[in-house]
Amino acid sequence: MSEIAGQTGLRNGATAVVNESYSFACMRCGHGWEQSYEIEHHKDAEDREFVLYVADGRVVPSPLSRPTCQNCDNHVVRIMRAGQVSSVREAAHQPRPLPSQAEPVDLPEPAAREPHHWHLSDLLHVFHRKAS
């Protein structure tokens, strides 16, 4: 899911850049999408660390804080590992093989049972108390 970029990936004073990708699914409208981020690690003037999330060349809010559906603007969004949305889309576009006609299978016959003849005593035995 993540990959640390080499020194060539550092920019704008970043001390490190990590690439991460996520899949998102809106629980309201069902829209799914994927997004990759460059997570730039920086230090401010007082040497405190902070990160910037960059998507498509723009600084964006962390996708983990309050993701927003790109379709309906809802915030009930499930975050998953990368590839979940694309694998579902690929599966949906694959032709499904038609079920083949299988050879008939011989199932074993149920064991033959003697018919049970019920007697009134069989039904009343649950009410019978044994003497102690």
C-alpha positions in Angstrom: 0.0 0.0 0.0 2.8 2.4 0.6 6.2 3.0 -0.9 8.9 5.4 0.2 10.2 7.6 -2.6 13.9 8.0 -3.0 15.8 11.3 -2.6 14.7 12.3 -6.1 11.0 12.3 -4.9 11.7 14.9 -2.2 10.4 18.3 -3.0 9.4 21.6 -1.4 11.5 20.9 1.7 10.0 17.5 2.4 12.1 15.2 4.5 10.4 12.1 3.0 7.6 11.3 0.5 5.5 8.2 0.9 3.1 7.0 -1.8 -0.1 5.4 -0.7 -3.2 4.4 -2.6 -6.7 3.7 -1.2 -10.0 2.4 -2.5 -13.2 4.2 -1.3 -16.9 3.1 -1.4 -19.8 5.4 -0.5 -22.2 3.6 1.8 -25.0 5.9 0.7 -25.0 5.9 -3.1 -22.6 2.9 -3.8 -20.1 5.0 -5.8 -16.6 3.5 -5.7 -13.2 5.1 -6.6 -9.5 4.8 -6.0 -7.0 7.6 -5.3 -3.2 7.7 -4.9 -1.5 10.2 -2.6 2.0 11.4 -2.1 2.4 12.0 1.6 5.0 14.6 2.2 6.7 14.7 5.6 7.9 18.1 6.6 9.3 20.0 9.6 8.0 23.5 10.5 10.2 26.4 11.8 10.1 24.9 15.3 11.2 21.5 14.1 7.8 19.9 14.5 6.8 17.3 12.0 3.7 17.5 9.8 2.5 15.8 6.7 0.8 17.1 3.5 -1.3 14.9 1.4 -0.9 15.5 -2.4 -3.3 14.1 -4.9 -3.0 14.9 -8.6 -0.5 17.6 -7.9 -2.8 19.4 -5.3 -2.5 19.5 -1.5 -5.7 17.9 -0.2 -7.1 17.0 3.2 -6.1 13.6 4.7 -8.4 11.0 3.1 -8.4 9.2 6.5 -9.9 12.1 8.4 -13.3 12.7 6.8 -13.5 11.4 3.2 -16.2 12.8 1.0 -18.0 10.8 -1.8 -17.2 12.3 -5.2 -20.7 11.4 -6.4 -23.1 12.5 -3.6 -20.9 14.5 -1.1 -21.8 12.1 1.7 -19.2 11.4 4.4 -20.2 7.8 5.1 -17.4 6.4 3.1 -15.6 3.1 3.6 -11.8 3.1 3.1 -10.2 -0.1 1.8 -6.8 -1.2 0.6 -5.8 -0.2 -2.9 -7.2 -2.3 -5.7 -10.6 -3.2 -4.2 -12.7 -1.0 -6.5 -10.8 -1.9 -9.7 -10.9 -5.6 -9.0 -14.7 -5.5 -8.5 -15.0 -3.4 -11.7 -12.9 -6.0 -13.7 -14.9 -8.9 -12.3 -18.2 -7.1 -13.3 -17.0 -6.7 -16.9 -15.7 -10.3 -17.3 -17.9 -12.6 -19.3 -19.3 -15.2 -17.1 -19.1 -18.8 -18.3 -22.4 -20.5 -18.8 -23.0 -23.4 -16.6 -22.1 -26.6 -18.4 -24.4 -29.6 -18.4 -23.0 -31.9 -15.8 -23.2 -35.6 -16.0 -26.0 -37.0 -13.8 -24.7 -38.1 -10.4 -26.0 -41.2 -8.8 -26.9 -40.4 -5.2 -27.0 -43.2 -2.7 -30.5 -44.5 -1.8 -31.5 -43.6 1.7 -31.2 -46.5 4.1 -34.4 -48.6 4.1 -36.2 -48.2 7.4 -38.7 -50.5 8.9 -42.0 -48.6 9.3 -42.6 -47.7 12.9 -46.0 -48.7 14.3 -47.0 -46.3 17.0 -48.8 -47.4 20.1 -50.6 -45.3 22.6 -47.9 -46.4 25.2 -45.2 -44.9 23.0 -46.9 -41.5 23.1 -47.7 -41.7 26.9 -44.3 -42.8 28.1 -43.1 -39.2 28.5 -45.7 -38.7 31.2 -44.8 -41.9 33.0 -43.0 -41.3 36.3 -40.5 -43.9 37.5 -40.8 -44.7 41.2 -37.7 -43.7 43.1 
